Structure formats: structure tokens, C-alpha cells
Amino acid sequence: MDVGLTHVALTVRDAEASRRFYERYAGMQVVHRRSEDGAAVLWLSDRTRPFVVVLIERDPPDPPLGGWQHLGVSLAGRDEVDRLAARARAEGHLVSEPLDHGEPVGYVAVLRDPDGHQVELSHGQEVGLVVASADGQRSRTEA
């Protein structure tokens, strides 16, 4: 059985259009597909951990993630952020150009998917280090 945070679910107008976006910009692929009342439901994963983005087809979709709300995708290098930001710019998905925000945020660009949900592409975020550090602090305080 799964334990912990396993997914985030987004409603989308066209699940296949959204699938193509997340494959192209987040390296995700479909790991589960079904239909509910004639509407597509897709689970997408980058296969790095047991976590999926669930796309639920609805017309119209619920309001999109916007403002500070977003999905965060960490990439292998700044050049990858730049490459995907250039592609997103050309395809009309870029919200904000790549910018280095320093530690712990790193180098970040923001995109908008076909339904307006925001996706942050980053390099150099320290989520793993912060979590490991918090785990170490908890172990020391529990001892």
C-alpha cells in the first residue's frame, strides 16, 4: 500500500493535449489510463518516485493553478531549463523567463499548460537536501 503524498489531480479540457504538454516539458508518461462516464482519466509519472499527476477530463475544467500555485519540475541542468523555456516561448506556453533566484529556489522558468495550470521548471532547488537535513535534525532530537 502507498503511504504519503501520492498524487495531485488537475481537471483539463483535453487530456491528450495535456498529456503531450507534460511529456514534452516534464518528461512524464502515462502509467494508467481509464474512462469515467466517457471522460478520460490519465495518470502521468516521471518514474523517479511513486507520485503521479492525474489528469481528469472535464468541460469546462475547474479554475487553473495560477498565481503562486504551480507544479514544480526539477531538471538536470540550467541548459535544460533554457532549452525548454525557448521551446515554450515559441509555442506560447512561457509565463516567465528563466531567472536565478539563488538558494534554495535555484534557476526557474514558469510555463502554462493548455488549460492554464502553471508549471515551474527549475534547476538547483534544494528540496532533497532540505528534506534530508530535516530528517537528520529529527533523528538527533529524537535520540
Buried (B, 14 or more C-beta within 10 A) or exposed (E): EEEEEEEEEBBBBBBBEBBEBBBBBBBBBBEEEEEEEEBBBBBBBBEEEEBBBBBBBBEEBEEBBEEEEBBBBBBEEBEBBBEBBBBBEEEEBBBEEBEEEEEEBBBBBBBBBBBBBBBBBBBBBBEEEEEEEEEEEEEEEEE
